[in-house]
Amino acid sequence: MPDMPHPEIVRVISGCRLLDAHAQEHVYWRRDGRGLAPGYYVARRNTTARRTFNEDAEFRGPYRNRQDAETAMQDLVARTPARRAPAIHAPMSTRIRERAT
């Protein structure tokens, strides 16, 4: 699965167009080829897509207003487990030297 960052609030304004959290207009598309109903959504996009809301983006909504979408986003973030960075192990020779000192 693609790396999905923290969600953001977007507003679908028509067909396949939306405004992102920075009020920049984007075209989006979905696998089923159907547009979303106008309204506010909590969206997660693929980080490798560079601000593109492509078929890998996740949309939850629509919500009647921005405040409802923000509440839903806070609930989503609270339920999402935090990612842990992978453990980095030093080579055995480094650990042996550290013990000797």
N, C-alpha and C positions, 0 to 999 in steps of 0.2 A: 504494500500500500504506500502511496506517496506520502511524503512528510507534510503534515497539515499543521500550520501554526495556530496560534490563538485565534479564536473566531473574531469576526468583525460584523458590524451592522451595515447592511446594504439596503438600498431602496430600489426595487424593480419599478421602472417608470413606464415601460411599454415592451411589447413583444419580447425581444431578447436584449434589452438594454437596461443597465442598472447604474446607480451612483454608488461608489464605494464610500468608505468611512472618511475619505479626504475630499468628497464631493466631486471626484473625477468620474466621468462617464465611461463605461466599458460595455462592450458587447460580451454576452455570455452565451454558452450553448450547453445543451444536455444530451445525453446519449439517446433519449427517446425523441429528440427533435422538437419537443413541445416547450413553449415559453411558460414562465411562472406567472401567476396572477399578480397584478400590481400590489405593492405593499412593502412592508419592512420585513427583512429576513435576517437571521443569524447565518452567516456564511463562513465556511472554511475553504480555502483554496490551496492548491498544490504549490508549495514553495518553489519548485523548479519551473513553474509556469510564469514566473515574473509578472505578478499582478494580473494574470489572466484568470478569468473564471471559466474554466473549460469543463469538459465532461467529468473530471475528477473532483470538481468542487462539490461541497455539501451545502445544501440550503435547508433551513428549518423556518417554517412560517407558512403563510404570511401572518404578520401581526398588524393590528389596527394602527398602531403608532410607534414611534421610536422608543418611548418609555417601556412599552410592553416587550419590545424586542430586546432592550437592554436588560430587563429583568430575566428574560429567558436566557440570555447570554451569560449572565452571572450564575444562574442555576447550572448551566452546562459546564462552565469553567469549574465550579465547585465540585461537580461530580466526576470530572476528568482527572484520572490519576496523574500525578506529576511524573515527568520523565526523569529517569536517572541517567547520568552520564556513564558510559561503560567504564569498568575498572581498567586501569592501566597498570600493568605489572612491570616492574623493573627486571632486567635480566638477572639471572642467578648470580653472576659474577659481581654485580653491583651490590646486591644484598649481602654477599659474603664479606666484601670490603667494608661495608657500613658496620657490620657486627664486630669486625676486627679493631675498629677505632674506638 
